[in-house]
């Protein structure tokens, strides 16, 4: 089993999408990449902790590749927007790949190079940051499987 961590704006819809990928064994939403210890949702929403809303993905690399997860990540949001997704703005909504190994870092860098060369985003450059995984702070229980608990398959973005 391996881990992957992605920030793609609001984490609720992203969690659902990753959970539905065959080979993904678990997902959790939380916060990563900031300076505050044990941040809460309220803390992160102030846009002062430096954390991004993220989805941590446990996956079986024999069933789904990290590259396939990167492809899903880049298709789930607009990676050309800096510190925002749709109506949500602030560094907590940044597009970010938090890598757990040098191999993941290299694959993320290569994917961004490929996407920038493809011009699939109307000549815009990818704004996604590539950051080392730090401490994953699990979000409050009411955020876990948030849409599923409400009988929803997706959110507004």
N, C-alpha and C positions, 0 to 999 in steps of 0.2 A: 504494500500500500504506500501511496505517496500523498503529499499535500500540495495544493495550489491555492493561492489567495488572490482575489481580484476585487478591485474597486471600480464600479461602473455606475456611480450615482446612487440613488436610493437602492438599498439592498434587498427589499422585499421581492420584487419581480425577478431580479437576477438569481436569487436563491431558488425560486421555482424552476427557472430554466435550467440551471445546472443540475438540480435534483432529478430532472427528467432525462438526463443523458445516461444511456446504458454504460455501465462501468464506474459511474459515480456512486460511491457507497454511503456517503454522508455529506451533509452540508450544515453549516452554521453561519449565522450572521453576527457581525461584531465590528470592532474598530481596530485599526492598525495604522502605524506610521506616525504616531504623535509623541508628545512629550509628557502627557499627564498619566500618572499611574491610575489604573482601574477607573477609566472614564465611564461616565453614564451617558445615556442618550442626550440628556439635557446638557451635559458638559460639551459633548461633541457638536451639538446644534448651535453652540455659541460661535463656532468657527474660530476658536482660539486655542484648541488643544493640539492642532496639527494632525489629528486622526482622520482617516477616510472611513466611510462606511464600506465594509467589505463582506465578501462571502468567502469562507474557508471551505474548500472542497477536498474531501478524501476520495481518492480514486485508485482503481486497479489499473496500472499501466499495461497490463496484458489484455485489457478489455477496451481501454480508451487511452489514446496518447495525449501527452501534454499539448502537442500541437493542435489536436482536435479541440481541446479545451480553450486554447488561445483563439482558434477560429470562432468558437461559440462566443467567447468574451467580446471579440471585436464586432460581432454581429448583433449583440444585445444592447448596444448603446452607441452614441455618437462619440467616437474617440478623438474627434477634432475639437471638441469643446473643452476649454480649459476651466476647471473648477466649476463646472455646472453640467446638469443634464436636464433638459426641458425647463420646467419652472423652478427647479431646485438649483441653488447656487451657493458657493462657498467651497473651501478646500476639502470639506468633508465629502463632497460629491465629485471629487476629482477622479479622472480615469487613471487607474494605476494597476500595475502588475507587481505584486510582492513576491519575489523569487525566493525559493527554498534551497536552491543549488546553483552552481555556476552554469550547469547545463540548462536549467530553466531560464536563467538570465540571458544566455546566448540565444536560446530559441525565441524569447520575447523580442530581443533586439533584431534578430533576423526577420521576424514577422512584421515588425514596424517598418523595417527597410523595404520589405516586399510590398506592404500596403501603400507606403509613400510612393513607390515606383509605379504601382498599378493605377494610380489616379482614380481609384474607386470612390474617393471622397471629394469629388469635384475640385480637384487641384488643392484641397486643403491638406495641411500637414497634420499628422497624428500628434496629439497633445499628451498622450498617455505617458505617464512616468513609469520608470522601472526602478523599483526600490527593493533593498534587501528586506526579507521578512524579519519582523521584530517580534514583539509580544502581541499575540492575538488576544484581544479582550472581548470575550463573548458578550454579546448584547443581552439585555434583559430578556427574560423568558417570553414576555408578550410579543417580542419581535421575532422569535424563532417560529418559522413556518407561518408567519403572519397572514399571508393571503389564504393559505390552505385552511387555517382556523376559521376564516370568514367565508369559505366556500367560493373563493375567487381563484381564477387561473392566471390572471395577470393584473398589472396596474396600468395607470394612465400613460406610461412611457413605453 
